Every structure is written in C-alpha cells, then in structure tokens.
C-alpha cells in the first residue's frame, strides 16, 4: 500500500499507549534516581558517623592519657 508524501508517517498526536509507556519509564527513572540518592546519602551519613566516632575516640584516648 502506497502512502502519499504529504501524509505523515506517524500521527501528530501521541497515542495514549505511547504516553503510558513514556510516563511509566519516566516514573521508573525518577524512582531509580531517588533510590540512588538515598543510597548515597546513607553511605555519606555512615562515613560521617564513622569519622566523627573516630575523632571522638581519639579525643577520649588523649583525655585518658592526660588524666593518667
């Protein structure tokens, strides 16, 4: 079947299925980004807590040496 050159190959308005697929993939992408950010944030918090604990333990050791 031949189509004329003036007819567009795709419809100018997107179908509801295309919109559904697009919105689903967009939501999945957003969820993935949010999960990655939460993971990075938790890693950063763990690292920060460990570094602070390390600093406090060093201070505690110094205080023990000073007091003894």
Phi, psi and omega per residue, in radians:
X1 nan 2.252 -3.107
X2 -1.695 2.418 3.048
X3 -1.931 2.624 3.131
X4 -1.328 2.804 -3.083
X5 -1.188 -0.527 -3.085
X6 -1.269 -0.387 -3.132
X7 -1.365 2.326 3.078
X8 -1.239 2.570 3.139
X9 -1.257 -0.608 3.101
X10 -1.994 2.619 3.091
X11 -1.164 2.585 -3.079
X12 -1.234 -0.521 3.108
X13 -1.731 2.371 -3.126
X14 -1.232 2.541 3.138
X15 -1.333 2.864 -3.117
X16 -1.151 -0.543 3.115
X17 -1.151 -0.741 3.097
X18 -1.062 -0.745 3.135
X19 -1.136 -0.678 3.133
X20 -1.120 -0.785 3.130
X21 -1.113 -0.747 -3.133
X22 -1.111 -0.814 -3.104
X23 -1.167 -0.621 3.106
X24 -1.139 -0.795 -3.129
X25 -1.174 -0.596 3.112
X26 -1.161 -0.740 3.116
X27 -1.145 -0.689 3.111
X28 -1.113 -0.731 3.132
X29 -1.117 -0.762 3.122
X30 -1.084 -0.757 3.138
X31 -1.102 -0.699 3.124
X32 -1.118 -0.770 3.135
X33 -1.103 -0.751 3.140
X34 -1.120 -0.735 3.104
X35 -1.086 -0.729 3.125
X36 -1.123 -0.715 3.124
X37 -1.129 -0.718 3.111
X38 -1.129 -0.683 3.120
X39 -1.117 -0.793 3.116
X40 -1.105 -0.688 -3.139
X41 -1.128 -0.743 -3.140
X42 -1.162 -0.671 3.089
X43 -1.090 -0.741 -3.135
X44 -1.143 -0.694 3.127
X45 -1.146 -0.715 3.111
X46 -1.102 -0.783 3.139
X47 -1.076 -0.764 -3.127
X48 -1.115 -0.765 -3.135
X49 -1.118 -0.706 3.125
X50 -1.139 -0.747 -3.120
X51 -1.150 -0.689 3.116
X52 -1.151 -0.718 3.129
X53 -1.104 -0.658 3.126
X54 -1.130 -0.738 3.127
X55 -1.123 -0.770 -3.128
X56 -1.140 -0.680 -3.138
X57 -1.176 -0.599 3.085
X58 -1.139 -0.745 3.117
X59 -1.104 -0.700 -3.132
X60 -1.116 -0.713 3.128
X61 -1.119 -0.746 3.106
X62 -1.077 -0.732 -3.125
X63 -1.128 -0.704 3.117
X64 -1.096 -0.761 3.135
X65 -1.117 -0.680 -3.111
X66 -1.179 -0.714 -3.089
X67 -1.306 -0.496 -3.092
X68 -1.494 nan nan
